C-alpha cells in the first residue's frame, strides 16, 4: 500500500487549508519491475 | 408737286425722293421675305491620313504569329521561370519541370504518405506519461538542480496532474518543484518554461506527490522537470538508473563511440521559480516526473 497526495492548482500553499492538499488516498501496490 | 419734291406714299412703305439733296430716303424697311431654297451639295473632301497597323498586340504568355490581316494567337508553355500553360499529368514519378500534377496524382501521393506516417498513440485518459528508460530505481538528486526528462506528445492533449514519487529510503521533508519545459528543436535541449506548477512538500517514502494542473500540449517534444529545493534527510526519489539509455531515436549523441548514455539534462543552482534553461549538464541519473492525461 502506498499513498497518493494531490495538491490543488499552484501546489503547496501554507495560506490554504491543509496546505492546499485536496486529496490524500491509499493506493494498492501494483506488480511492477521497479527497483526501489 | 411743290418745291421740286416728289413724294410717294403707301399705306405701309414710303419712299421719299428729295431732289434738293439728291437723296432717296427709305423711311421704313419692308417685311423680310421667305427663306430661299436649299443650295446644291458641296464638293467631296480631301483623303484622310493613313490608319495604324492592323496587327494585334498581345502580352506574355500569349503570342501572335499572325499578320495585320490574320491574327494567329497561342499561349506559351510554362516553365519554372516563365508563366505559361502546363500539361496536367497523373504521374507520381515524373521529374518534369514543365508539367503539373493533376488532383489524381496528388491524391495518390497523399494516400501513400498516410500509410507511411509514424504515429504514436495518445495517452489514455487517467494514465501517466513518463520519460522512457530501461528501468527505474531510487536516485538521490542534487539539491537545487532542475532535472529534465524528455517526453513526446503525439497529438494535442490536455493534462491535469504533474507528479513525482518518493523512494523507499526517503525520509525527512523535501520541497520539490515540478513543471514542464519546451524543447528547442534546433538543439534538442530544454528551452523556455511551459508550466511552473509549484511545489509539493514530500514527507513520506513510497508516496506519489502530484499537483493539479490544466495544461494542453501540442504535438512535439517537451521536458518534464523536478527540482528538490529544500533537502530531506534522504532525498531518494523514483528515477532513471544510470546508463539507462532513453530509447528516443536520435536523443543520445556522443563525441566518440563508447559506453555513453543519456538520462536527461540537469541545471544546477536553480532556486525558486523555474526560468529559461541555460547552463545544462548531463547527470548520471535523474528522478522521473510524471504527467497525467485528461
Interface residues (C-beta under 8 A of the other chain):
Chain A: X2 X3 X4 X5 X6 X7 X8 X9 X10 X11 X12 X13 X19 X22 X27 X33 X34 X35 X36
Chain B: X135 X136 X137 X138 X161 X167 X168 X175 X177 X178 X197 X198 X199 X200 X201 X204 X206 X207 X208 X209 X210 X211 X212 X213 X214 X238
